[in-house]
Amino acid sequence: MDLKIALLSGDGIGPEVMEQAVKALQAIEENFGHNFSYKEAVVGAIAIDKFDDPLPEKTLALCKEADAILFGAIGDPKYDNDPSAKIRPEQGLLRLRKELGLFANIRPIKTFPTLVDNSPLKKEIISGTDFTIYRELTGGIYFGEKKINDNGTVASDLCEYSQKEISRIAHLAFKAAKNRNNKLTLVDKANVLESSRLWRKVVSKIGESYPEVTLHYLFVDNAAMQLILNPSQFDVILTENMFGDILSDEGSVIGGSIGLLASASIGEDNALFEPIHGSYPQAKGGNIANPVASILSAAMLLEHFSLYEEAMVVREAVDKSLEKGIVTPDLHAGSKYGTSHVGDFIADRIVENHDDLNMNDENIGLGKSTII
């Protein structure tokens, strides 16, 4: 298969983890005979520094021409610490989602058996957790009308949804549940919010077309509690933009590291794949950032184009790295393996794709080939 992939590495550790994801994709090319072409563009704080625009037109044009976008991270402390800044890195990502019509954010949340002790939650609570959050991405309070009075003392953000916006992501979530364990949980605040009552009405009606899927409802405050008390009860969670933003970040700590979790943002004609972690500027250039989430995002990219075997090989390579302890320090204190070392091991594992490999630990530490 031929694919044109836009690379938007962004800020902070974005370029470092992106490099490892590209290694994995190149290993897939070598192993399966595909041809992926890559073009880079700037976005976020680095784009503001260069062009005074978090999403330059050239970047947007490249993304529209590409088959898929691989995204790194976005954000910089100089903007985080300045609430008065008129131009912010995050505006670039929000505009990109809107311009490309990326209305569905898909975030798998699962525990890895070898890392259950890393979680702040008890092993017996998180074991077996494996669910996916479908978050509406281009509507709601983040994109609604914003007002502030002349004195700057009263502000408002409008949360607005249409039946069409709800329907299109609901169908995706029901189809996902149908291919998983036939359970869908709608998270809303229908006891208070009119927009949530519309969500419940529309989703309930659509549910009639999926009789094999059991539909459950949870208010968002209860859902936040249940994610901690019993995360393994969930299969597919469907929710609106802000609730999904909060719940997916809460869910990210279940597995013990936000550096493990990938995501996809899907539209009618475009798709973007990114780790859910931030730009982690403190680690920039330190070769300590966890590249697994970025690599698993590349696996989701492959799966999006029905390259299921290829995606499975990437995930198996990640599993092997976790099993053998080839991980960055966030997963194992004192680990001698850096970002590039983990990326090298996973890429080599993809190329070799053998069941039992002998590793040369000294070579891994030097960043050389990990397979002997």
KOLGUTI-248303 format. One record per residue (C-alpha): x, y, z. Coordinates in nm, 2 decimals. Each point is the difference from the previous one (the first is absolute). Last residue first. Layout:
<sites>
<site east="X" north="Y" up="Z"/>
...
</sites>
This chain:
<sites>
<site east="2.17" north="-1.08" up="1.78"/>
<site east="-0.29" north="0.26" up="0.01"/>
<site east="0.03" north="0.33" up="0.18"/>
<site east="0.17" north="0.19" up="-0.28"/>
<site east="0.19" north="0.30" up="0.14"/>
<site east="-0.12" north="0.26" up="0.25"/>
<site east="0.30" north="-0.05" up="0.23"/>
<site east="-0.21" north="-0.13" up="0.28"/>
<site east="-0.17" north="-0.24" up="-0.24"/>
<site east="0.34" north="-0.12" up="-0.12"/>
<site east="0.10" north="-0.09" up="0.36"/>
<site east="-0.33" north="-0.18" up="0.06"/>
<site east="0.06" north="-0.24" up="-0.29"/>
<site east="-0.34" north="-0.16" up="-0.05"/>
<site east="-0.08" north="-0.35" up="-0.11"/>
<site east="-0.33" north="-0.03" up="-0.17"/>
<site east="-0.28" north="-0.25" up="0.04"/>
<site east="-0.32" north="0.03" up="-0.20"/>
<site east="0.15" north="0.16" up="-0.30"/>
<site east="-0.14" north="0.32" up="-0.17"/>
<site east="0.35" north="0.10" up="-0.12"/>
<site east="-0.10" north="0.32" up="-0.15"/>
<site east="-0.26" north="0.09" up="0.26"/>
<site east="0.24" north="-0.10" up="0.28"/>
<site east="0.27" north="0.22" up="-0.15"/>
<site east="-0.24" north="0.30" up="0.00"/>
<site east="-0.11" north="-0.07" up="0.36"/>
<site east="0.36" north="-0.02" up="0.12"/>
<site east="0.11" north="0.31" up="-0.19"/>
<site east="-0.29" north="0.20" up="0.15"/>
<site east="0.08" north="-0.11" up="0.35"/>
<site east="0.36" north="0.10" up="-0.05"/>
<site east="-0.10" north="0.33" up="-0.16"/>
<site east="-0.21" north="0.10" up="0.30"/>
<site east="0.25" north="-0.11" up="0.26"/>
<site east="0.09" north="-0.33" up="0.16"/>
<site east="0.21" north="0.00" up="0.32"/>
<site east="-0.31" north="-0.05" up="0.22"/>
<site east="0.05" north="0.15" up="0.34"/>
<site east="-0.36" north="0.02" up="0.08"/>
<site east="-0.20" north="-0.23" up="-0.22"/>
<site east="-0.30" north="0.13" up="-0.19"/>
<site east="0.08" north="0.37" up="0.00"/>
<site east="0.37" north="-0.10" up="-0.04"/>
<site east="-0.05" north="-0.12" up="-0.36"/>
<site east="-0.06" north="-0.36" up="-0.09"/>
<site east="0.18" north="-0.31" up="-0.13"/>
<site east="-0.13" north="-0.20" up="0.30"/>
<site east="-0.03" north="-0.33" up="-0.19"/>
<site east="-0.38" north="-0.01" up="0.03"/>
<site east="-0.04" north="0.37" up="-0.08"/>
<site east="0.22" north="-0.03" up="-0.31"/>
<site east="-0.18" north="-0.32" up="-0.10"/>
<site east="-0.34" north="0.17" up="0.03"/>
<site east="0.12" north="0.28" up="-0.22"/>
<site east="0.11" north="-0.25" up="-0.27"/>
<site east="-0.33" north="-0.18" up="0.03"/>
<site east="-0.18" north="0.34" up="-0.05"/>
<site east="0.20" north="0.07" up="-0.32"/>
<site east="-0.06" north="-0.35" up="-0.13"/>
<site east="-0.38" north="0.04" up="0.07"/>
<site east="0.00" north="0.33" up="-0.20"/>
<site east="0.16" north="-0.18" up="-0.30"/>
<site east="-0.25" north="-0.28" up="0.02"/>
<site east="-0.29" north="0.25" up="0.01"/>
<site east="0.10" north="0.21" up="-0.30"/>
<site east="-0.36" north="0.11" up="-0.04"/>
<site east="0.10" north="0.36" up="-0.08"/>
<site east="-0.11" north="0.11" up="0.35"/>
<site east="0.19" north="-0.29" up="0.14"/>
<site east="0.33" north="0.14" up="-0.13"/>
<site east="-0.08" north="0.34" up="0.16"/>
<site east="-0.09" north="-0.18" up="0.33"/>
<site east="0.34" north="-0.16" up="-0.01"/>
<site east="0.17" north="0.34" up="-0.05"/>
<site east="-0.19" north="0.11" up="0.31"/>
<site east="0.15" north="-0.30" up="0.18"/>
<site east="0.35" north="0.14" up="-0.10"/>
<site east="-0.09" north="0.34" up="0.14"/>
<site east="-0.13" north="-0.15" up="0.32"/>
<site east="0.31" north="-0.22" up="0.03"/>
<site east="0.25" north="0.29" up="-0.04"/>
<site east="0.06" north="0.06" up="0.38"/>
<site east="0.21" north="0.31" up="0.04"/>
<site east="0.35" north="-0.05" up="0.15"/>
<site east="0.22" north="0.11" up="-0.29"/>
<site east="0.07" north="0.33" up="0.18"/>
<site east="-0.06" north="0.23" up="-0.29"/>
<site east="-0.33" north="0.12" up="0.14"/>
<site east="-0.07" north="-0.16" up="0.34"/>
<site east="-0.11" north="0.32" up="0.17"/>
<site east="-0.21" north="0.09" up="-0.30"/>
<site east="-0.25" north="-0.28" up="0.06"/>
<site east="-0.18" north="0.07" up="-0.33"/>
<site east="-0.32" north="-0.17" up="0.12"/>
<site east="-0.11" north="-0.36" up="0.00"/>
<site east="-0.29" north="-0.12" up="-0.21"/>
<site east="0.22" north="-0.16" up="-0.27"/>
<site east="-0.11" north="0.10" up="-0.35"/>
<site east="-0.17" north="-0.12" up="-0.31"/>
<site east="-0.19" north="0.23" up="-0.24"/>
<site east="-0.25" north="-0.11" up="-0.26"/>
<site east="-0.17" north="0.17" up="-0.30"/>
<site east="-0.29" north="-0.05" up="-0.24"/>
<site east="-0.31" north="-0.05" up="0.22"/>
<site east="0.18" north="0.08" up="0.32"/>
<site east="0.21" north="-0.20" up="0.25"/>
<site east="0.22" north="0.10" up="0.29"/>
<site east="0.20" north="-0.30" up="0.12"/>
<site east="0.16" north="-0.05" up="0.34"/>
<site east="0.30" north="-0.17" up="0.17"/>
<site east="0.07" north="-0.07" up="0.36"/>
<site east="0.32" north="-0.13" up="0.15"/>
<site east="0.17" north="0.32" up="0.10"/>
<site east="-0.29" north="0.09" up="0.23"/>
<site east="0.15" north="-0.25" up="0.24"/>
<site east="-0.13" north="-0.24" up="0.26"/>
<site east="-0.27" north="-0.18" up="-0.19"/>
<site east="-0.28" north="0.18" up="0.18"/>
<site east="0.16" north="0.34" up="-0.03"/>
<site east="-0.14" north="0.05" up="-0.36"/>
<site east="-0.36" north="-0.05" up="0.12"/>
<site east="0.00" north="0.34" up="0.17"/>
<site east="0.14" north="0.15" up="-0.32"/>
<site east="-0.28" north="-0.17" up="-0.20"/>
<site east="-0.26" north="0.11" up="0.25"/>
<site east="0.10" north="0.37" up="-0.02"/>
<site east="0.01" north="0.04" up="-0.37"/>
<site east="-0.30" north="-0.22" up="-0.05"/>
<site east="-0.21" north="0.22" up="0.24"/>
<site east="0.12" north="0.30" up="-0.20"/>
<site east="-0.09" north="-0.14" up="-0.34"/>
<site east="-0.31" north="-0.21" up="0.04"/>
<site east="-0.02" north="-0.36" up="0.10"/>
<site east="0.00" north="-0.36" up="-0.11"/>
<site east="0.17" north="-0.27" up="0.21"/>
<site east="0.07" north="-0.34" up="-0.15"/>
<site east="0.07" north="-0.31" up="0.21"/>
<site east="-0.02" north="0.10" up="0.36"/>
<site east="-0.03" north="-0.21" up="0.32"/>
<site east="0.38" north="-0.04" up="0.01"/>
<site east="0.03" north="0.35" up="0.14"/>
<site east="-0.15" north="-0.09" up="0.34"/>
<site east="0.06" north="0.26" up="0.27"/>
<site east="0.21" north="0.24" up="-0.19"/>
<site east="-0.19" north="0.02" up="-0.32"/>
<site east="-0.32" north="-0.03" up="0.21"/>
<site east="0.07" north="0.33" up="0.17"/>
<site east="0.04" north="0.20" up="-0.32"/>
<site east="-0.31" north="-0.18" up="-0.14"/>
<site east="-0.20" north="0.11" up="0.31"/>
<site east="0.10" north="0.36" up="-0.07"/>
<site east="-0.07" north="-0.04" up="-0.37"/>
<site east="-0.36" north="-0.13" up="0.05"/>
<site east="-0.01" north="-0.36" up="-0.12"/>
<site east="-0.22" north="-0.16" up="-0.26"/>
<site east="0.01" north="-0.36" up="-0.13"/>
<site east="-0.07" north="-0.14" up="-0.35"/>
<site east="0.02" north="-0.37" up="-0.06"/>
<site east="0.11" north="-0.07" up="-0.36"/>
<site east="-0.17" north="-0.29" up="-0.18"/>
<site east="-0.30" north="0.22" up="-0.08"/>
<site east="0.21" north="0.24" up="-0.21"/>
<site east="-0.26" north="0.20" up="-0.20"/>
<site east="-0.19" north="0.07" up="0.32"/>
<site east="0.31" north="0.16" up="0.14"/>
<site east="-0.03" north="0.28" up="-0.25"/>
<site east="-0.32" north="0.12" up="0.19"/>
<site east="0.17" north="-0.02" up="0.34"/>
<site east="0.30" north="0.19" up="-0.14"/>
<site east="-0.21" north="0.29" up="-0.13"/>
<site east="-0.21" north="0.04" up="0.32"/>
<site east="0.30" north="-0.03" up="0.23"/>
<site east="0.21" north="0.25" up="-0.19"/>
<site east="-0.30" north="0.24" up="-0.01"/>
<site east="-0.03" north="-0.03" up="0.38"/>
<site east="0.37" north="0.07" up="0.02"/>
<site east="-0.04" north="0.33" up="-0.19"/>
<site east="-0.28" north="0.09" up="0.24"/>
<site east="0.23" north="-0.04" up="0.29"/>
<site east="-0.10" north="-0.08" up="0.36"/>
<site east="-0.12" north="-0.36" up="0.05"/>
<site east="0.13" north="-0.08" up="-0.35"/>
<site east="0.36" north="0.04" up="0.11"/>
<site east="0.15" north="-0.25" up="-0.25"/>
<site east="0.20" north="-0.32" up="-0.03"/>
<site east="-0.15" north="-0.25" up="-0.25"/>
<site east="0.12" north="-0.36" up="0.08"/>
<site east="0.01" north="-0.25" up="-0.28"/>
<site east="0.02" north="-0.38" up="0.04"/>
<site east="0.01" north="-0.26" up="-0.28"/>
<site east="0.34" north="-0.15" up="0.10"/>
<site east="0.22" north="0.11" up="-0.29"/>
<site east="-0.11" north="0.02" up="-0.36"/>
<site east="-0.35" north="0.12" up="0.09"/>
<site east="0.15" north="0.25" up="0.24"/>
<site east="0.20" north="0.15" up="-0.28"/>
<site east="-0.31" north="0.02" up="-0.22"/>
<site east="-0.19" north="0.17" up="0.28"/>
<site east="0.28" north="0.25" up="0.05"/>
<site east="0.02" north="0.09" up="-0.37"/>
<site east="-0.38" north="0.04" up="-0.02"/>
<site east="0.01" north="0.23" up="0.30"/>
<site east="0.27" north="0.21" up="-0.17"/>
<site east="-0.22" north="0.09" up="-0.29"/>
<site east="-0.32" north="0.03" up="0.20"/>
<site east="0.13" north="0.26" up="0.25"/>
<site east="0.12" north="0.25" up="-0.26"/>
<site east="-0.31" north="-0.05" up="-0.21"/>
<site east="-0.24" north="0.05" up="0.30"/>
<site east="0.17" north="0.33" up="0.07"/>
<site east="0.21" north="0.10" up="0.29"/>
<site east="0.07" north="0.33" up="0.19"/>
<site east="0.19" north="0.08" up="0.31"/>
<site east="0.04" north="0.38" up="0.01"/>
<site east="0.29" north="0.14" up="0.20"/>
<site east="-0.07" north="0.30" up="0.23"/>
<site east="0.19" north="0.28" up="0.17"/>
<site east="-0.07" north="0.26" up="0.26"/>
<site east="0.26" north="0.23" up="0.17"/>
<site east="0.20" north="0.12" up="-0.30"/>
<site east="-0.14" north="0.35" up="0.02"/>
<site east="-0.13" north="0.00" up="-0.35"/>
<site east="-0.17" north="-0.34" up="0.04"/>
<site east="0.14" north="-0.33" up="-0.11"/>
<site east="-0.15" north="-0.22" up="-0.26"/>
<site east="0.08" north="-0.33" up="-0.17"/>
<site east="-0.22" north="-0.17" up="-0.26"/>
<site east="0.05" north="-0.37" up="-0.01"/>
<site east="0.30" north="-0.19" up="-0.12"/>
<site east="0.14" north="-0.13" up="0.33"/>
<site east="-0.34" north="-0.01" up="0.15"/>
<site east="-0.14" north="-0.26" up="-0.24"/>
<site east="0.10" north="-0.09" up="-0.35"/>
<site east="0.31" north="-0.12" up="-0.19"/>
<site east="0.12" north="-0.30" up="0.20"/>
<site east="-0.27" north="-0.24" up="0.11"/>
<site east="0.17" north="-0.25" up="0.23"/>
<site east="-0.01" north="-0.37" up="-0.06"/>
<site east="0.18" north="-0.16" up="0.29"/>
<site east="0.12" north="-0.36" up="-0.03"/>
<site east="0.02" north="-0.27" up="0.26"/>
<site east="0.24" north="-0.27" up="0.13"/>
<site east="0.04" north="-0.04" up="0.37"/>
<site east="0.08" north="-0.37" up="0.08"/>
<site east="0.18" north="0.08" up="0.32"/>
<site east="-0.07" north="0.35" up="0.12"/>
<site east="-0.18" north="-0.06" up="0.34"/>
<site east="0.19" north="-0.31" up="0.11"/>
<site east="0.33" north="0.17" up="-0.08"/>
<site east="-0.08" north="0.29" up="0.23"/>
<site east="0.01" north="0.35" up="-0.15"/>
<site east="0.31" north="0.22" up="-0.02"/>
<site east="0.09" north="-0.21" up="-0.30"/>
<site east="0.36" north="-0.12" up="-0.04"/>
<site east="-0.07" north="-0.34" up="0.15"/>
<site east="-0.23" north="-0.08" up="-0.29"/>
<site east="0.30" north="0.04" up="-0.24"/>
<site east="0.07" north="-0.35" up="-0.13"/>
<site east="-0.37" north="-0.08" up="-0.04"/>
<site east="-0.05" north="0.31" up="-0.22"/>
<site east="-0.31" north="0.19" up="0.09"/>
<site east="-0.23" north="0.15" up="-0.26"/>
<site east="-0.15" north="0.34" up="-0.11"/>
<site east="-0.06" north="0.04" up="-0.37"/>
<site east="-0.07" north="0.36" up="-0.10"/>
<site east="-0.21" north="0.09" up="-0.31"/>
<site east="-0.06" north="0.36" up="-0.08"/>
<site east="-0.29" north="0.05" up="-0.25"/>
<site east="-0.08" north="0.33" up="-0.17"/>
<site east="0.32" north="0.05" up="-0.20"/>
<site east="-0.15" north="0.23" up="-0.26"/>
<site east="0.33" north="0.10" up="-0.15"/>
<site east="-0.04" north="0.37" up="0.06"/>
<site east="-0.15" north="-0.06" up="0.35"/>
<site east="0.27" north="-0.24" up="0.12"/>
<site east="0.27" north="0.22" up="-0.14"/>
<site east="-0.15" north="0.31" up="0.17"/>
<site east="0.00" north="-0.17" up="0.33"/>
<site east="0.36" north="-0.12" up="-0.05"/>
<site east="0.12" north="0.34" up="-0.10"/>
<site east="-0.19" north="0.17" up="0.29"/>
<site east="0.20" north="-0.22" up="0.24"/>
<site east="0.32" north="0.20" up="-0.08"/>
<site east="-0.15" north="0.32" up="0.13"/>
<site east="-0.05" north="0.34" up="-0.16"/>
<site east="-0.17" north="0.27" up="0.21"/>
<site east="0.22" north="-0.06" up="0.31"/>
<site east="-0.17" north="0.14" up="0.31"/>
<site east="0.01" north="-0.33" up="0.18"/>
<site east="0.38" north="0.01" up="0.00"/>
<site east="0.15" north="-0.30" up="0.19"/>
<site east="-0.12" north="-0.26" up="-0.25"/>
<site east="0.12" north="0.22" up="-0.28"/>
<site east="0.37" north="0.02" up="0.11"/>
<site east="-0.04" north="-0.36" up="0.12"/>
<site east="-0.04" north="-0.14" up="-0.35"/>
<site east="-0.26" north="-0.21" up="-0.17"/>
<site east="-0.06" north="-0.27" up="-0.26"/>
<site east="0.10" north="-0.36" up="-0.05"/>
<site east="0.08" north="-0.24" up="-0.28"/>
<site east="-0.25" north="-0.04" up="-0.28"/>
<site east="-0.01" north="-0.26" up="-0.28"/>
<site east="-0.23" north="0.11" up="-0.27"/>
<site east="-0.17" north="-0.22" up="-0.26"/>
<site east="-0.06" north="-0.02" up="-0.37"/>
<site east="0.17" north="0.33" up="-0.05"/>
<site east="-0.13" north="0.29" up="-0.22"/>
<site east="-0.21" north="0.16" up="0.27"/>
<site east="0.29" north="-0.03" up="0.24"/>
<site east="0.24" north="0.17" up="-0.24"/>
<site east="-0.24" north="0.29" up="-0.05"/>
<site east="-0.04" north="0.05" up="0.37"/>
<site east="0.37" north="0.01" up="0.05"/>
<site east="0.05" north="0.24" up="-0.29"/>
<site east="-0.28" north="0.22" up="0.15"/>
<site east="0.19" north="0.04" up="0.33"/>
<site east="-0.17" north="-0.16" up="0.31"/>
<site east="0.13" north="0.16" up="0.32"/>
<site east="0.06" north="0.33" up="-0.19"/>
<site east="0.27" north="0.26" up="0.07"/>
<site east="0.20" north="-0.16" up="-0.28"/>
<site east="0.32" north="-0.13" up="0.16"/>
<site east="-0.07" north="0.03" up="0.38"/>
<site east="-0.37" north="-0.06" up="-0.05"/>
<site east="0.09" north="-0.32" up="-0.20"/>
<site east="0.23" north="-0.12" up="0.28"/>
<site east="-0.28" north="0.06" up="0.25"/>
<site east="-0.25" north="-0.21" up="-0.19"/>
<site east="0.05" north="-0.15" up="-0.34"/>
<site east="0.28" north="-0.05" up="-0.24"/>
<site east="0.01" north="-0.22" up="-0.31"/>
<site east="0.17" north="-0.33" up="-0.10"/>
<site east="-0.06" north="-0.22" up="-0.31"/>
<site east="0.01" north="-0.38" up="0.01"/>
<site east="-0.05" north="-0.25" up="-0.28"/>
<site east="-0.11" north="-0.35" up="0.09"/>
<site east="0.06" north="-0.29" up="-0.25"/>
<site east="-0.11" north="-0.34" up="0.12"/>
<site east="0.19" north="-0.33" up="-0.05"/>
<site east="-0.10" north="-0.17" up="0.32"/>
<site east="0.31" north="-0.02" up="0.21"/>
<site east="0.19" north="0.30" up="-0.14"/>
<site east="-0.31" north="0.22" up="0.01"/>
<site east="-0.08" north="-0.12" up="0.35"/>
<site east="0.35" north="0.09" up="0.11"/>
<site east="-0.04" north="0.34" up="-0.15"/>
<site east="-0.32" north="0.04" up="0.20"/>
<site east="0.18" north="-0.10" up="0.32"/>
<site east="0.28" north="0.25" up="-0.07"/>
<site east="-0.26" north="0.27" up="-0.07"/>
<site east="-0.15" north="-0.06" up="0.34"/>
<site east="0.35" north="0.03" up="0.16"/>
<site east="0.06" north="0.34" up="-0.17"/>
<site east="-0.34" north="0.12" up="0.12"/>
<site east="0.11" north="-0.07" up="0.36"/>
<site east="0.30" north="0.23" up="-0.04"/>
<site east="-0.18" north="0.27" up="-0.21"/>
<site east="-0.29" north="0.03" up="0.25"/>
<site east="0.22" north="0.03" up="0.31"/>
<site east="-0.06" north="0.37" up="0.02"/>
<site east="-0.20" north="0.14" up="-0.29"/>
<site east="-0.16" north="-0.11" up="-0.33"/>
<site east="0.10" north="-0.33" up="-0.18"/>
<site east="-0.25" north="0.06" up="-0.28"/>
<site east="0.09" north="-0.27" up="-0.25"/>
<site east="-0.23" north="-0.03" up="-0.30"/>
<site east="-0.03" north="-0.35" up="-0.14"/>
<site east="-0.05" north="-0.08" up="-0.36"/>
<site east="-0.09" north="-0.37" up="-0.03"/>
<site east="0.07" north="-0.27" up="-0.27"/>
<site east="-0.11" north="-0.35" up="0.08"/>
</sites>
